């Protein structure tokens, strides 16, 4: 998800108020682009839990892993822009659906690569360090991915 989203003339920032670190938790701050005012407290879409879903953890990736992930996301982003253009140009429904399926497949491929890297690095290192709660975190993540 992008660092900031626009909903009409409203800029939606992550719950931490930072437009460069959007965690996707949907606990956001809204800022009106029309009259330049912060809309904190106004009709904010928050999850049932008041906790941010962002773990706060970070991971340094080597250059190869970083480039691979960024390249995959750039391809997905290009596919999504192409689908948007197809809708704007009144393309045939089936043609759009085929492109959406291709974008979903590319995003699933990204997920597989990221998950594989996560298991090989983060999970393995945490288990070696005796942090067994990482296995529970991984299982919860897999359950979310398999919905």
N, C-alpha and C positions, 0 to 999 in steps of 0.2 A: 504494500500500500504506500502511496506517496506520503511525503512529509506533511502536506496540507492538501485539503480538498476544498472544492468550491461547491456550494449548494445555492444556486441562484447568485445573489450578490452577497452571500455570506461565506466568509473564509472559515473553514473548520480546522482547528489546530488540535494536536494531541492533548491529552489530559495534562501533560507536563507543561503545556503552553509553548512548546518549542516547535517551530515549523520545520525543523530539520530532523526530528526524531519522532516520527509518527509510529506509535506502537500498534495502532489498529484496535485499541480496546473500546473505542466508541464512547469513552468518557472524555468528551472534548470541550474545548472552549470555542465559542463562536465569536467572530468579529465581523461586524457589518461593514462591507466595502462601500455601501451607499452613503452612510453618514459618519464613517470613521469612528465607530464606538464599539467598545467591548461589550459583548452580549452575555457575559458570564451570568449564569442563573436563569437564562431564558431558554425554555424548551430544549434542553440538552438531552440527547438520546444516551442514557446510561444503562449498563447492564444491571441485572438484579443485585449482583454483588457490588459493593462499593469499592472493592479492591481493583486496582489496575491489573490487567492480565499480563502486562509486560514484566518479565522476570527480573529485569535490571542487570542481567548478566551480559557479558560481551565475549566475543571470541576473535582473536587475531588470526586471520587466514593468510596462508602463504600466497604469493603472487599468482601462482598457477590456479589454485582453487578460486581465488577472488575473481580472476579474469574469466574463468569458466562460468561461474555463477552470474556474473554481470552480463556476459555475452548471451547466456540463455534468457535472462530477463529482458534484455534488449530485443531479442527476437520475439518474445511474447508481447512486449510492448508494441512492436511494429505490427504484429498480427492484430492486436486489439485496435490500433489506429486504422488499419485496413478494414476491419469489420465495421467500425464507426463510419468510415467513408462509404462503405457499401450501403449501409442503412440510409445515410444522407442522400445517396444517389439512387435510392429506390430499387436496389438490386433484388433479384428474385429470392424468396425465402429460403429455398433449398440451398442456393449458393451461399447464403449467409450462414446457415446451419452447418454446412460442411466446413467453413472457415472457423466457426466457433468450436467445432469438434477438434480441429487441428490446434487451435490455441489451448484448449483444455489438455490435449495430449502433451503439448510442449510444457505447460505448467506442471503437469504430473511428472514429466521427465525431470524437471527442475527439482521437484519435491524428492524424487528418488535419489538424485545425486546429493542433495543437501542432507537428507536423512542418512545416507551411507557415510558421508564425510563426518556427520555428527557422531554416529556410532563408532567409527574408526578412531576418532580423536577425543571428543569431549567425554563420551560415555566410558570409553576404555580408560582414559586418564583418571576419571572420577572413581571408577571401580578399583583401580590400582591404589588410589589414595584412600580407599575405605569408605567412600561416600556412596553407600548403597541406596540412598534416596534417589539417586540419579536413575536407577532402574524404574522406580515408580513414576518418575517424571516422564521417562521414555514411554512407558506403557500408557500413561494418560494421553500423551501426544499421539501415539498410534491409534488410540480409540477415537480421538478427534478427527484424525485423517481418514479413518475408515467409515465415517458416517455416510 
